[in-house]
Amino acid sequence: MAIVGHGVDIIEVDRIERMIADHADHFLGRTFTEAEVAFAGRRRKRQAEVYAGLFAAKEAVMKALGTGMRRGVAFRDIEVLHQPSGEPYVVLHNRTAEVARERGIARLWISITHIERLATASAIAVDEAG
């Protein structure tokens, strides 16, 4: 296994709260998949923290891909889902999945954490052997 890329992101939860308050449907629809919105919706008391964690994970994945929001990579094409155990995992779609294949990325490992004011995530991209 070889590490192909690594990305880290941190975001203030209140920034995400403001985006939701000011641009709710547009922001959520442009940034998160239906499954992610459903996941965050089940955590009403800490919903903004959950969204901030998901957002940080998507940003970390973009950095691990080495693209940022270039080359057709889009927020909604990076889907953060969860195993029954709670472990997060990434599913890439559309052009974002193609970019990962072009770079030899077979899997992305992610970790997300959040507290009342901050959310952070790390993404490690590994090749076929990983």
C-alpha positions in Angstrom: 0.0 0.0 0.0 1.2 3.4 -0.9 -0.2 6.8 0.2 -1.0 8.8 -2.9 -2.3 11.9 -1.1 -3.3 13.4 2.2 -5.7 16.2 3.1 -6.7 17.9 6.3 -9.4 20.6 6.8 -10.8 22.5 9.8 -13.8 24.7 9.8 -15.7 26.8 12.3 -19.2 25.4 13.0 -20.8 28.8 13.1 -19.7 29.4 9.4 -21.8 26.4 8.4 -24.6 27.6 10.7 -24.6 31.0 8.8 -24.5 29.3 5.4 -27.6 27.2 6.4 -29.4 30.2 7.9 -28.7 32.4 4.9 -28.9 29.9 2.0 -30.5 26.8 3.4 -31.8 24.8 0.4 -29.3 26.2 -2.1 -26.3 25.5 0.2 -27.5 22.1 1.4 -28.5 21.0 -2.1 -25.3 22.1 -3.7 -23.0 20.7 -1.1 -24.6 17.5 0.4 -26.2 14.4 -1.0 -29.7 13.3 0.2 -28.1 10.6 2.3 -25.9 13.1 4.1 -28.8 15.5 4.7 -30.7 12.5 6.2 -27.8 11.6 8.4 -27.4 15.2 9.7 -31.2 15.5 10.2 -31.1 12.6 12.7 -28.8 14.7 14.9 -31.0 17.7 15.5 -29.2 19.1 18.6 -25.8 18.9 16.9 -26.8 19.3 13.3 -24.5 22.2 12.5 -21.5 20.3 13.9 -22.4 17.2 11.8 -22.7 19.3 8.6 -19.4 21.1 9.5 -17.7 17.7 9.9 -19.1 16.5 6.6 -18.0 19.7 4.9 -14.5 19.4 6.4 -14.3 15.8 5.1 -15.2 16.8 1.6 -12.5 19.6 1.7 -10.0 17.1 3.0 -10.8 14.6 0.2 -10.3 17.4 -2.4 -6.9 18.1 -0.9 -6.0 14.4 -0.9 -7.0 14.2 -4.5 -4.7 17.1 -5.2 -7.3 19.0 -7.0 -9.3 21.3 -4.7 -12.4 22.3 -6.7 -10.6 22.1 -10.1 -10.8 19.4 -12.8 -14.6 18.9 -12.3 -14.4 17.9 -8.7 -17.6 18.8 -6.9 -18.9 18.7 -3.3 -21.9 16.5 -4.1 -19.6 14.0 -5.9 -17.8 13.3 -2.6 -20.3 11.4 -0.5 -19.5 10.8 3.1 -21.5 7.8 4.5 -21.3 5.8 7.7 -20.9 2.1 8.5 -23.4 0.8 11.2 -20.5 1.2 13.6 -20.4 4.9 12.9 -17.1 4.7 10.9 -17.2 7.2 8.0 -16.3 6.2 4.5 -16.2 8.0 1.1 -18.0 7.2 -2.1 -16.9 9.2 -5.1 -19.2 9.9 -8.1 -19.0 11.2 -11.6 -15.9 13.2 -12.6 -14.5 13.1 -9.1 -14.3 9.3 -9.3 -12.6 9.6 -12.6 -10.0 12.0 -11.2 -9.3 9.5 -8.4 -8.8 6.6 -10.9 -6.5 8.8 -13.0 -4.4 9.5 -10.0 -4.3 5.8 -9.0 -6.4 6.3 -5.9 -8.3 3.1 -5.0 -9.6 4.1 -1.6 -9.9 7.1 0.7 -9.6 6.7 4.5 -11.2 9.5 6.4 -11.5 10.6 10.0 -13.9 13.3 11.2 -14.2 15.0 14.6 -16.2 18.0 15.8 -16.9 19.9 18.9 -19.3 22.8 19.6 -17.2 25.3 17.7 -14.9 23.4 15.4 -14.9 20.5 13.0 -11.9 18.8 11.4 -11.3 16.0 9.0 -8.4 14.1 7.6 -8.4 12.1 4.3 -5.7 9.7 3.2 -5.7 8.5 -0.4 -4.2 5.0 -1.1 -3.4 3.1 -4.2 -4.7 -0.3 -5.4 -2.6 -2.2 -2.8 -4.3 -0.3 0.0 
